[in-house]
Amino acid sequence: MASPQVTPPTSSEPDWTDQVTGLVVDVVDSIRDKTTGPVLNAARGVVFGLIALFVIMIVATIGLIMLGRALSLLPGPVWTLYLGLGVLFSVAGLAVMRMRFPK
């Protein structure tokens, strides 16, 4: 019994399985980009925002400590420094308290 002659596809003929696989991959990539893309961007924003907030809090704390140390070197009584910082923090606290309830 003679086997039928099968001619292998030439390189000029496109393979339909490769085309279908490429189409499926493109569709899946498109759907994934449209669905998870915004979620990933939002998650990155939250993470970077929290990191920035943490760094700003540390820098502000160190800055206030350095300001207090520098102002304590000025001639005069130290209680003026404490009074000035107390007034500054009181004004900041009152400003934040006014913003908590919208009118």
Phi and psi restraints in degrees (range 20) as a CNS / XPLOR table:
assign (resid 1 and name C) (resid 2 and name N)
       (resid 2 and name CA) (resid 2 and name C) 1.0 -91.6 20.0 2
assign (resid 2 and name N) (resid 2 and name CA)
       (resid 2 and name C) (resid 3 and name N) 1.0 137.2 20.0 2
assign (resid 2 and name C) (resid 3 and name N)
       (resid 3 and name CA) (resid 3 and name C) 1.0 -82.0 20.0 2
assign (resid 3 and name N) (resid 3 and name CA)
       (resid 3 and name C) (resid 4 and name N) 1.0 146.0 20.0 2
assign (resid 3 and name C) (resid 4 and name N)
       (resid 4 and name CA) (resid 4 and name C) 1.0 -70.0 20.0 2
assign (resid 4 and name N) (resid 4 and name CA)
       (resid 4 and name C) (resid 5 and name N) 1.0 148.1 20.0 2
assign (resid 4 and name C) (resid 5 and name N)
       (resid 5 and name CA) (resid 5 and name C) 1.0 -80.9 20.0 2
assign (resid 5 and name N) (resid 5 and name CA)
       (resid 5 and name C) (resid 6 and name N) 1.0 122.8 20.0 2
assign (resid 5 and name C) (resid 6 and name N)
       (resid 6 and name CA) (resid 6 and name C) 1.0 -109.6 20.0 2
assign (resid 6 and name N) (resid 6 and name CA)
       (resid 6 and name C) (resid 7 and name N) 1.0 124.8 20.0 2
assign (resid 6 and name C) (resid 7 and name N)
       (resid 7 and name CA) (resid 7 and name C) 1.0 -95.0 20.0 2
assign (resid 7 and name N) (resid 7 and name CA)
       (resid 7 and name C) (resid 8 and name N) 1.0 126.9 20.0 2
assign (resid 7 and name C) (resid 8 and name N)
       (resid 8 and name CA) (resid 8 and name C) 1.0 -67.7 20.0 2
assign (resid 8 and name N) (resid 8 and name CA)
       (resid 8 and name C) (resid 9 and name N) 1.0 147.3 20.0 2
assign (resid 8 and name C) (resid 9 and name N)
       (resid 9 and name CA) (resid 9 and name C) 1.0 -64.8 20.0 2
assign (resid 9 and name N) (resid 9 and name CA)
       (resid 9 and name C) (resid 10 and name N) 1.0 140.1 20.0 2
assign (resid 9 and name C) (resid 10 and name N)
       (resid 10 and name CA) (resid 10 and name C) 1.0 -78.0 20.0 2
assign (resid 10 and name N) (resid 10 and name CA)
       (resid 10 and name C) (resid 11 and name N) 1.0 166.1 20.0 2
assign (resid 10 and name C) (resid 11 and name N)
       (resid 11 and name CA) (resid 11 and name C) 1.0 -70.2 20.0 2
assign (resid 11 and name N) (resid 11 and name CA)
       (resid 11 and name C) (resid 12 and name N) 1.0 -18.0 20.0 2
assign (resid 11 and name C) (resid 12 and name N)
       (resid 12 and name CA) (resid 12 and name C) 1.0 -80.6 20.0 2
assign (resid 12 and name N) (resid 12 and name CA)
       (resid 12 and name C) (resid 13 and name N) 1.0 -20.0 20.0 2
assign (resid 12 and name C) (resid 13 and name N)
       (resid 13 and name CA) (resid 13 and name C) 1.0 -84.8 20.0 2
assign (resid 13 and name N) (resid 13 and name CA)
       (resid 13 and name C) (resid 14 and name N) 1.0 127.3 20.0 2
assign (resid 13 and name C) (resid 14 and name N)
       (resid 14 and name CA) (resid 14 and name C) 1.0 -73.3 20.0 2
assign (resid 14 and name N) (resid 14 and name CA)
       (resid 14 and name C) (resid 15 and name N) 1.0 142.0 20.0 2
assign (resid 14 and name C) (resid 15 and name N)
       (resid 15 and name CA) (resid 15 and name C) 1.0 -87.7 20.0 2
assign (resid 15 and name N) (resid 15 and name CA)
       (resid 15 and name C) (resid 16 and name N) 1.0 121.1 20.0 2
assign (resid 15 and name C) (resid 16 and name N)
       (resid 16 and name CA) (resid 16 and name C) 1.0 -67.7 20.0 2
assign (resid 16 and name N) (resid 16 and name CA)
       (resid 16 and name C) (resid 17 and name N) 1.0 -26.5 20.0 2
assign (resid 16 and name C) (resid 17 and name N)
       (resid 17 and name CA) (resid 17 and name C) 1.0 -68.7 20.0 2
assign (resid 17 and name N) (resid 17 and name CA)
       (resid 17 and name C) (resid 18 and name N) 1.0 -37.5 20.0 2
assign (resid 17 and name C) (resid 18 and name N)
       (resid 18 and name CA) (resid 18 and name C) 1.0 -66.1 20.0 2
assign (resid 18 and name N) (resid 18 and name CA)
       (resid 18 and name C) (resid 19 and name N) 1.0 -38.2 20.0 2
assign (resid 18 and name C) (resid 19 and name N)
       (resid 19 and name CA) (resid 19 and name C) 1.0 -65.7 20.0 2
assign (resid 19 and name N) (resid 19 and name CA)
       (resid 19 and name C) (resid 20 and name N) 1.0 -44.3 20.0 2
assign (resid 19 and name C) (resid 20 and name N)
       (resid 20 and name CA) (resid 20 and name C) 1.0 -66.2 20.0 2
assign (resid 20 and name N) (resid 20 and name CA)
       (resid 20 and name C) (resid 21 and name N) 1.0 -41.8 20.0 2
assign (resid 20 and name C) (resid 21 and name N)
       (resid 21 and name CA) (resid 21 and name C) 1.0 -61.9 20.0 2
assign (resid 21 and name N) (resid 21 and name CA)
       (resid 21 and name C) (resid 22 and name N) 1.0 -43.4 20.0 2
assign (resid 21 and name C) (resid 22 and name N)
       (resid 22 and name CA) (resid 22 and name C) 1.0 -62.5 20.0 2
assign (resid 22 and name N) (resid 22 and name CA)
       (resid 22 and name C) (resid 23 and name N) 1.0 -40.1 20.0 2
assign (resid 22 and name C) (resid 23 and name N)
       (resid 23 and name CA) (resid 23 and name C) 1.0 -64.6 20.0 2
assign (resid 23 and name N) (resid 23 and name CA)
       (resid 23 and name C) (resid 24 and name N) 1.0 -43.7 20.0 2
assign (resid 23 and name C) (resid 24 and name N)
       (resid 24 and name CA) (resid 24 and name C) 1.0 -63.6 20.0 2
assign (resid 24 and name N) (resid 24 and name CA)
       (resid 24 and name C) (resid 25 and name N) 1.0 -43.5 20.0 2
assign (resid 24 and name C) (resid 25 and name N)
       (resid 25 and name CA) (resid 25 and name C) 1.0 -63.0 20.0 2
assign (resid 25 and name N) (resid 25 and name CA)
       (resid 25 and name C) (resid 26 and name N) 1.0 -42.2 20.0 2
assign (resid 25 and name C) (resid 26 and name N)
       (resid 26 and name CA) (resid 26 and name C) 1.0 -63.4 20.0 2
assign (resid 26 and name N) (resid 26 and name CA)
       (resid 26 and name C) (resid 27 and name N) 1.0 -42.2 20.0 2
assign (resid 26 and name C) (resid 27 and name N)
       (resid 27 and name CA) (resid 27 and name C) 1.0 -65.9 20.0 2
assign (resid 27 and name N) (resid 27 and name CA)
       (resid 27 and name C) (resid 28 and name N) 1.0 -43.8 20.0 2
assign (resid 27 and name C) (resid 28 and name N)
       (resid 28 and name CA) (resid 28 and name C) 1.0 -64.6 20.0 2
assign (resid 28 and name N) (resid 28 and name CA)
       (resid 28 and name C) (resid 29 and name N) 1.0 -41.7 20.0 2
assign (resid 28 and name C) (resid 29 and name N)
       (resid 29 and name CA) (resid 29 and name C) 1.0 -62.9 20.0 2
assign (resid 29 and name N) (resid 29 and name CA)
       (resid 29 and name C) (resid 30 and name N) 1.0 -40.8 20.0 2
assign (resid 29 and name C) (resid 30 and name N)
       (resid 30 and name CA) (resid 30 and name C) 1.0 -64.0 20.0 2
assign (resid 30 and name N) (resid 30 and name CA)
       (resid 30 and name C) (resid 31 and name N) 1.0 -44.4 20.0 2
assign (resid 30 and name C) (resid 31 and name N)
       (resid 31 and name CA) (resid 31 and name C) 1.0 -66.0 20.0 2
assign (resid 31 and name N) (resid 31 and name CA)
       (resid 31 and name C) (resid 32 and name N) 1.0 -41.4 20.0 2
assign (resid 31 and name C) (resid 32 and name N)
       (resid 32 and name CA) (resid 32 and name C) 1.0 -63.6 20.0 2
assign (resid 32 and name N) (resid 32 and name CA)
       (resid 32 and name C) (resid 33 and name N) 1.0 -41.2 20.0 2
assign (resid 32 and name C) (resid 33 and name N)
       (resid 33 and name CA) (resid 33 and name C) 1.0 -64.8 20.0 2
assign (resid 33 and name N) (resid 33 and name CA)
       (resid 33 and name C) (resid 34 and name N) 1.0 -36.2 20.0 2
assign (resid 33 and name C) (resid 34 and name N)
       (resid 34 and name CA) (resid 34 and name C) 1.0 -76.8 20.0 2
assign (resid 34 and name N) (resid 34 and name CA)
       (resid 34 and name C) (resid 35 and name N) 1.0 -27.8 20.0 2
assign (resid 34 and name C) (resid 35 and name N)
       (resid 35 and name CA) (resid 35 and name C) 1.0 -95.0 20.0 2
assign (resid 35 and name N) (resid 35 and name CA)
       (resid 35 and name C) (resid 36 and name N) 1.0 -48.2 20.0 2
assign (resid 35 and name C) (resid 36 and name N)
       (resid 36 and name CA) (resid 36 and name C) 1.0 -91.3 20.0 2
assign (resid 36 and name N) (resid 36 and name CA)
       (resid 36 and name C) (resid 37 and name N) 1.0 -14.9 20.0 2
assign (resid 36 and name C) (resid 37 and name N)
       (resid 37 and name CA) (resid 37 and name C) 1.0 -59.0 20.0 2
assign (resid 37 and name N) (resid 37 and name CA)
       (resid 37 and name C) (resid 38 and name N) 1.0 -53.9 20.0 2
assign (resid 37 and name C) (resid 38 and name N)
       (resid 38 and name CA) (resid 38 and name C) 1.0 -62.9 20.0 2
assign (resid 38 and name N) (resid 38 and name CA)
       (resid 38 and name C) (resid 39 and name N) 1.0 -35.0 20.0 2
assign (resid 38 and name C) (resid 39 and name N)
       (resid 39 and name CA) (resid 39 and name C) 1.0 -66.6 20.0 2
assign (resid 39 and name N) (resid 39 and name CA)
       (resid 39 and name C) (resid 40 and name N) 1.0 -42.6 20.0 2
assign (resid 39 and name C) (resid 40 and name N)
       (resid 40 and name CA) (resid 40 and name C) 1.0 -64.6 20.0 2
assign (resid 40 and name N) (resid 40 and name CA)
       (resid 40 and name C) (resid 41 and name N) 1.0 -40.2 20.0 2
assign (resid 40 and name C) (resid 41 and name N)
       (resid 41 and name CA) (resid 41 and name C) 1.0 -64.1 20.0 2
assign (resid 41 and name N) (resid 41 and name CA)
       (resid 41 and name C) (resid 42 and name N) 1.0 -40.6 20.0 2
assign (resid 41 and name C) (resid 42 and name N)
       (resid 42 and name CA) (resid 42 and name C) 1.0 -65.7 20.0 2
assign (resid 42 and name N) (resid 42 and name CA)
       (resid 42 and name C) (resid 43 and name N) 1.0 -41.9 20.0 2
assign (resid 42 and name C) (resid 43 and name N)
       (resid 43 and name CA) (resid 43 and name C) 1.0 -64.2 20.0 2
assign (resid 43 and name N) (resid 43 and name CA)
       (resid 43 and name C) (resid 44 and name N) 1.0 -41.1 20.0 2
assign (resid 43 and name C) (resid 44 and name N)
       (resid 44 and name CA) (resid 44 and name C) 1.0 -62.5 20.0 2
assign (resid 44 and name N) (resid 44 and name CA)
       (resid 44 and name C) (resid 45 and name N) 1.0 -41.0 20.0 2
assign (resid 44 and name C) (resid 45 and name N)
       (resid 45 and name CA) (resid 45 and name C) 1.0 -61.7 20.0 2
assign (resid 45 and name N) (resid 45 and name CA)
       (resid 45 and name C) (resid 46 and name N) 1.0 -42.4 20.0 2
assign (resid 45 and name C) (resid 46 and name N)
       (resid 46 and name CA) (resid 46 and name C) 1.0 -65.0 20.0 2
assign (resid 46 and name N) (resid 46 and name CA)
       (resid 46 and name C) (resid 47 and name N) 1.0 -45.4 20.0 2
assign (resid 46 and name C) (resid 47 and name N)
       (resid 47 and name CA) (resid 47 and name C) 1.0 -64.5 20.0 2
assign (resid 47 and name N) (resid 47 and name CA)
       (resid 47 and name C) (resid 48 and name N) 1.0 -47.7 20.0 2
assign (resid 47 and name C) (resid 48 and name N)
       (resid 48 and name CA) (resid 48 and name C) 1.0 -66.2 20.0 2
assign (resid 48 and name N) (resid 48 and name CA)
       (resid 48 and name C) (resid 49 and name N) 1.0 -34.4 20.0 2
assign (resid 48 and name C) (resid 49 and name N)
       (resid 49 and name CA) (resid 49 and name C) 1.0 -64.6 20.0 2
assign (resid 49 and name N) (resid 49 and name CA)
       (resid 49 and name C) (resid 50 and name N) 1.0 -42.8 20.0 2
assign (resid 49 and name C) (resid 50 and name N)
       (resid 50 and name CA) (resid 50 and name C) 1.0 -65.8 20.0 2
assign (resid 50 and name N) (resid 50 and name CA)
       (resid 50 and name C) (resid 51 and name N) 1.0 -40.1 20.0 2
assign (resid 50 and name C) (resid 51 and name N)
       (resid 51 and name CA) (resid 51 and name C) 1.0 -63.5 20.0 2
assign (resid 51 and name N) (resid 51 and name CA)
       (resid 51 and name C) (resid 52 and name N) 1.0 -43.9 20.0 2
assign (resid 51 and name C) (resid 52 and name N)
       (resid 52 and name CA) (resid 52 and name C) 1.0 -63.1 20.0 2
assign (resid 52 and name N) (resid 52 and name CA)
       (resid 52 and name C) (resid 53 and name N) 1.0 -41.4 20.0 2
assign (resid 52 and name C) (resid 53 and name N)
       (resid 53 and name CA) (resid 53 and name C) 1.0 -62.0 20.0 2
assign (resid 53 and name N) (resid 53 and name CA)
       (resid 53 and name C) (resid 54 and name N) 1.0 -43.4 20.0 2
assign (resid 53 and name C) (resid 54 and name N)
       (resid 54 and name CA) (resid 54 and name C) 1.0 -62.3 20.0 2
assign (resid 54 and name N) (resid 54 and name CA)
       (resid 54 and name C) (resid 55 and name N) 1.0 -44.9 20.0 2
assign (resid 54 and name C) (resid 55 and name N)
       (resid 55 and name CA) (resid 55 and name C) 1.0 -65.6 20.0 2
assign (resid 55 and name N) (resid 55 and name CA)
       (resid 55 and name C) (resid 56 and name N) 1.0 -41.4 20.0 2
assign (resid 55 and name C) (resid 56 and name N)
       (resid 56 and name CA) (resid 56 and name C) 1.0 -63.2 20.0 2
assign (resid 56 and name N) (resid 56 and name CA)
       (resid 56 and name C) (resid 57 and name N) 1.0 -40.1 20.0 2
assign (resid 56 and name C) (resid 57 and name N)
       (resid 57 and name CA) (resid 57 and name C) 1.0 -64.0 20.0 2
assign (resid 57 and name N) (resid 57 and name CA)
       (resid 57 and name C) (resid 58 and name N) 1.0 -40.9 20.0 2
assign (resid 57 and name C) (resid 58 and name N)
       (resid 58 and name CA) (resid 58 and name C) 1.0 -66.1 20.0 2
assign (resid 58 and name N) (resid 58 and name CA)
       (resid 58 and name C) (resid 59 and name N) 1.0 -45.4 20.0 2
assign (resid 58 and name C) (resid 59 and name N)
       (resid 59 and name CA) (resid 59 and name C) 1.0 -64.3 20.0 2
assign (resid 59 and name N) (resid 59 and name CA)
       (resid 59 and name C) (resid 60 and name N) 1.0 -40.2 20.0 2
assign (resid 59 and name C) (resid 60 and name N)
       (resid 60 and name CA) (resid 60 and name C) 1.0 -64.8 20.0 2
assign (resid 60 and name N) (resid 60 and name CA)
       (resid 60 and name C) (resid 61 and name N) 1.0 -41.3 20.0 2
assign (resid 60 and name C) (resid 61 and name N)
       (resid 61 and name CA) (resid 61 and name C) 1.0 -63.7 20.0 2
assign (resid 61 and name N) (resid 61 and name CA)
       (resid 61 and name C) (resid 62 and name N) 1.0 -46.8 20.0 2
assign (resid 61 and name C) (resid 62 and name N)
       (resid 62 and name CA) (resid 62 and name C) 1.0 -64.6 20.0 2
assign (resid 62 and name N) (resid 62 and name CA)
       (resid 62 and name C) (resid 63 and name N) 1.0 -37.9 20.0 2
assign (resid 62 and name C) (resid 63 and name N)
       (resid 63 and name CA) (resid 63 and name C) 1.0 -63.5 20.0 2
assign (resid 63 and name N) (resid 63 and name CA)
       (resid 63 and name C) (resid 64 and name N) 1.0 -41.1 20.0 2
assign (resid 63 and name C) (resid 64 and name N)
       (resid 64 and name CA) (resid 64 and name C) 1.0 -66.0 20.0 2
assign (resid 64 and name N) (resid 64 and name CA)
       (resid 64 and name C) (resid 65 and name N) 1.0 -38.5 20.0 2
assign (resid 64 and name C) (resid 65 and name N)
       (resid 65 and name CA) (resid 65 and name C) 1.0 -63.8 20.0 2
assign (resid 65 and name N) (resid 65 and name CA)
       (resid 65 and name C) (resid 66 and name N) 1.0 -44.3 20.0 2
assign (resid 65 and name C) (resid 66 and name N)
       (resid 66 and name CA) (resid 66 and name C) 1.0 -65.7 20.0 2
assign (resid 66 and name N) (resid 66 and name CA)
       (resid 66 and name C) (resid 67 and name N) 1.0 -37.3 20.0 2
assign (resid 66 and name C) (resid 67 and name N)
       (resid 67 and name CA) (resid 67 and name C) 1.0 -63.5 20.0 2
assign (resid 67 and name N) (resid 67 and name CA)
       (resid 67 and name C) (resid 68 and name N) 1.0 -43.9 20.0 2
assign (resid 67 and name C) (resid 68 and name N)
       (resid 68 and name CA) (resid 68 and name C) 1.0 -62.8 20.0 2
assign (resid 68 and name N) (resid 68 and name CA)
       (resid 68 and name C) (resid 69 and name N) 1.0 -41.8 20.0 2
assign (resid 68 and name C) (resid 69 and name N)
       (resid 69 and name CA) (resid 69 and name C) 1.0 -64.8 20.0 2
assign (resid 69 and name N) (resid 69 and name CA)
       (resid 69 and name C) (resid 70 and name N) 1.0 -41.6 20.0 2
assign (resid 69 and name C) (resid 70 and name N)
       (resid 70 and name CA) (resid 70 and name C) 1.0 -68.3 20.0 2
assign (resid 70 and name N) (resid 70 and name CA)
       (resid 70 and name C) (resid 71 and name N) 1.0 -40.9 20.0 2
assign (resid 70 and name C) (resid 71 and name N)
       (resid 71 and name CA) (resid 71 and name C) 1.0 -71.5 20.0 2
assign (resid 71 and name N) (resid 71 and name CA)
       (resid 71 and name C) (resid 72 and name N) 1.0 -25.3 20.0 2
assign (resid 71 and name C) (resid 72 and name N)
       (resid 72 and name CA) (resid 72 and name C) 1.0 -72.6 20.0 2
assign (resid 72 and name N) (resid 72 and name CA)
       (resid 72 and name C) (resid 73 and name N) 1.0 -15.2 20.0 2
assign (resid 72 and name C) (resid 73 and name N)
       (resid 73 and name CA) (resid 73 and name C) 1.0 -81.6 20.0 2
assign (resid 73 and name N) (resid 73 and name CA)
       (resid 73 and name C) (resid 74 and name N) 1.0 -13.6 20.0 2
assign (resid 73 and name C) (resid 74 and name N)
       (resid 74 and name CA) (resid 74 and name C) 1.0 -67.1 20.0 2
assign (resid 74 and name N) (resid 74 and name CA)
       (resid 74 and name C) (resid 75 and name N) 1.0 149.5 20.0 2
assign (resid 74 and name C) (resid 75 and name N)
       (resid 75 and name CA) (resid 75 and name C) 1.0 -69.3 20.0 2
assign (resid 75 and name N) (resid 75 and name CA)
       (resid 75 and name C) (resid 76 and name N) 1.0 145.0 20.0 2
assign (resid 75 and name C) (resid 76 and name N)
       (resid 76 and name CA) (resid 76 and name C) 1.0 121.7 20.0 2
assign (resid 76 and name N) (resid 76 and name CA)
       (resid 76 and name C) (resid 77 and name N) 1.0 173.4 20.0 2
assign (resid 76 and name C) (resid 77 and name N)
       (resid 77 and name CA) (resid 77 and name C) 1.0 -70.0 20.0 2
assign (resid 77 and name N) (resid 77 and name CA)
       (resid 77 and name C) (resid 78 and name N) 1.0 149.3 20.0 2
assign (resid 77 and name C) (resid 78 and name N)
       (resid 78 and name CA) (resid 78 and name C) 1.0 -75.1 20.0 2
assign (resid 78 and name N) (resid 78 and name CA)
       (resid 78 and name C) (resid 79 and name N) 1.0 -22.4 20.0 2
assign (resid 78 and name C) (resid 79 and name N)
       (resid 79 and name CA) (resid 79 and name C) 1.0 -63.6 20.0 2
assign (resid 79 and name N) (resid 79 and name CA)
       (resid 79 and name C) (resid 80 and name N) 1.0 -24.4 20.0 2
assign (resid 79 and name C) (resid 80 and name N)
       (resid 80 and name CA) (resid 80 and name C) 1.0 -67.0 20.0 2
assign (resid 80 and name N) (resid 80 and name CA)
       (resid 80 and name C) (resid 81 and name N) 1.0 -35.3 20.0 2
assign (resid 80 and name C) (resid 81 and name N)
       (resid 81 and name CA) (resid 81 and name C) 1.0 -63.0 20.0 2
assign (resid 81 and name N) (resid 81 and name CA)
       (resid 81 and name C) (resid 82 and name N) 1.0 -47.1 20.0 2
assign (resid 81 and name C) (resid 82 and name N)
       (resid 82 and name CA) (resid 82 and name C) 1.0 -63.8 20.0 2
assign (resid 82 and name N) (resid 82 and name CA)
       (resid 82 and name C) (resid 83 and name N) 1.0 -38.7 20.0 2
assign (resid 82 and name C) (resid 83 and name N)
       (resid 83 and name CA) (resid 83 and name C) 1.0 -64.1 20.0 2
assign (resid 83 and name N) (resid 83 and name CA)
       (resid 83 and name C) (resid 84 and name N) 1.0 -44.8 20.0 2
assign (resid 83 and name C) (resid 84 and name N)
       (resid 84 and name CA) (resid 84 and name C) 1.0 -63.1 20.0 2
assign (resid 84 and name N) (resid 84 and name CA)
       (resid 84 and name C) (resid 85 and name N) 1.0 -45.6 20.0 2
assign (resid 84 and name C) (resid 85 and name N)
       (resid 85 and name CA) (resid 85 and name C) 1.0 -66.7 20.0 2
assign (resid 85 and name N) (resid 85 and name CA)
       (resid 85 and name C) (resid 86 and name N) 1.0 -36.0 20.0 2
assign (resid 85 and name C) (resid 86 and name N)
       (resid 86 and name CA) (resid 86 and name C) 1.0 -63.4 20.0 2
assign (resid 86 and name N) (resid 86 and name CA)
       (resid 86 and name C) (resid 87 and name N) 1.0 -43.2 20.0 2
assign (resid 86 and name C) (resid 87 and name N)
       (resid 87 and name CA) (resid 87 and name C) 1.0 -63.9 20.0 2
assign (resid 87 and name N) (resid 87 and name CA)
       (resid 87 and name C) (resid 88 and name N) 1.0 -42.5 20.0 2
assign (resid 87 and name C) (resid 88 and name N)
       (resid 88 and name CA) (resid 88 and name C) 1.0 -60.1 20.0 2
assign (resid 88 and name N) (resid 88 and name CA)
       (resid 88 and name C) (resid 89 and name N) 1.0 -48.1 20.0 2
assign (resid 88 and name C) (resid 89 and name N)
       (resid 89 and name CA) (resid 89 and name C) 1.0 -68.7 20.0 2
assign (resid 89 and name N) (resid 89 and name CA)
       (resid 89 and name C) (resid 90 and name N) 1.0 -34.4 20.0 2
assign (resid 89 and name C) (resid 90 and name N)
       (resid 90 and name CA) (resid 90 and name C) 1.0 -65.5 20.0 2
assign (resid 90 and name N) (resid 90 and name CA)
       (resid 90 and name C) (resid 91 and name N) 1.0 -43.4 20.0 2
assign (resid 90 and name C) (resid 91 and name N)
       (resid 91 and name CA) (resid 91 and name C) 1.0 -64.5 20.0 2
assign (resid 91 and name N) (resid 91 and name CA)
       (resid 91 and name C) (resid 92 and name N) 1.0 -41.9 20.0 2
assign (resid 91 and name C) (resid 92 and name N)
       (resid 92 and name CA) (resid 92 and name C) 1.0 -63.5 20.0 2
assign (resid 92 and name N) (resid 92 and name CA)
       (resid 92 and name C) (resid 93 and name N) 1.0 -41.3 20.0 2
assign (resid 92 and name C) (resid 93 and name N)
       (resid 93 and name CA) (resid 93 and name C) 1.0 -65.1 20.0 2
assign (resid 93 and name N) (resid 93 and name CA)
       (resid 93 and name C) (resid 94 and name N) 1.0 -41.6 20.0 2
assign (resid 93 and name C) (resid 94 and name N)
       (resid 94 and name CA) (resid 94 and name C) 1.0 -64.3 20.0 2
assign (resid 94 and name N) (resid 94 and name CA)
       (resid 94 and name C) (resid 95 and name N) 1.0 -38.4 20.0 2
assign (resid 94 and name C) (resid 95 and name N)
       (resid 95 and name CA) (resid 95 and name C) 1.0 -64.0 20.0 2
assign (resid 95 and name N) (resid 95 and name CA)
       (resid 95 and name C) (resid 96 and name N) 1.0 -41.5 20.0 2
assign (resid 95 and name C) (resid 96 and name N)
       (resid 96 and name CA) (resid 96 and name C) 1.0 -68.2 20.0 2
assign (resid 96 and name N) (resid 96 and name CA)
       (resid 96 and name C) (resid 97 and name N) 1.0 -38.7 20.0 2
assign (resid 96 and name C) (resid 97 and name N)
       (resid 97 and name CA) (resid 97 and name C) 1.0 -65.4 20.0 2
assign (resid 97 and name N) (resid 97 and name CA)
       (resid 97 and name C) (resid 98 and name N) 1.0 -33.9 20.0 2
assign (resid 97 and name C) (resid 98 and name N)
       (resid 98 and name CA) (resid 98 and name C) 1.0 -70.4 20.0 2
assign (resid 98 and name N) (resid 98 and name CA)
       (resid 98 and name C) (resid 99 and name N) 1.0 -27.4 20.0 2
assign (resid 98 and name C) (resid 99 and name N)
       (resid 99 and name CA) (resid 99 and name C) 1.0 -84.1 20.0 2
assign (resid 99 and name N) (resid 99 and name CA)
       (resid 99 and name C) (resid 100 and name N) 1.0 -8.0 20.0 2
assign (resid 99 and name C) (resid 100 and name N)
       (resid 100 and name CA) (resid 100 and name C) 1.0 -73.7 20.0 2
assign (resid 100 and name N) (resid 100 and name CA)
       (resid 100 and name C) (resid 101 and name N) 1.0 -31.3 20.0 2
assign (resid 100 and name C) (resid 101 and name N)
       (resid 101 and name CA) (resid 101 and name C) 1.0 -116.8 20.0 2
assign (resid 101 and name N) (resid 101 and name CA)
       (resid 101 and name C) (resid 102 and name N) 1.0 116.6 20.0 2
assign (resid 101 and name C) (resid 102 and name N)
       (resid 102 and name CA) (resid 102 and name C) 1.0 -70.9 20.0 2
assign (resid 102 and name N) (resid 102 and name CA)
       (resid 102 and name C) (resid 103 and name N) 1.0 147.4 20.0 2
